[in-house]
Amino acid sequence: MRSRLLAGAAAVALPLLFTLAGGVGRAVAAPADRALLPLDQYTSEKGRELGRKYAEELRALASGIYHCIPWLEVQEHSLGFYRPKHLGGGDSRYLSMRVFIEQEASPDFARLTVANQAAAMYARYVAALLKRMARSPALTADPGVEGFTIILEWLKQSVRAASDRPIHETVAVFIDKASALDFLAGRIAPRAFADRADIRLWDGETSLENLRLTRLAEDDFVSTYKMKNYQLDPSVTCP
């Protein structure tokens, strides 16, 4: 879905933050090239040049998630150097990615408030994905890359009629590059990182701007969870 907050491609009249190819109910897996924002969809030469310059790094990022965190789906054309609209004027480019989280229904998770669900997803995935996004020394040293955006989306777990339209919950994290690198290097704590970040929540298309996440410490789910019956491609090594 096209963002009200991110501008990297021509606007599309759909809600939330990024383009979601494949409809509302479920994202479409986008390995490698299909995850990347096409160069002709950037709205400035700066963004286009970053997309061209770091195409291989973006492909490696998408491929790594596809193989090593297979229950996450990087949405089509969501991986690229978008401009967060809430930053105002200028052409600040953040390395941005939107992922759909596949998970089985859980009564315990469903009983959590939206804020606590978002906090759990934040703790589980934000640091893990940020580490992957900041893996390239050349990319993180590039002054044209000014920050990172991570958008997590999952299907709302609630009692609904079979005919009801599926509802997605969304948490979006926008963080400037200096703060992101300080966090990854252990120079600032998770709470300080969250305080510096712009964190936004949605329940479907309803913005929940007054909510504040409380559970922020990284958990080890991504590194320890083993997906049942999943066989990793033997040519792939996961960090």
Summary of the structure (lengths in Angstrom):
residues: 239
radius of gyration: 17.0
end to end distance: 30.2
largest distance: 50.2
contacts: 701
relative contact order: 0.16
helix: 34%
strand: 21%
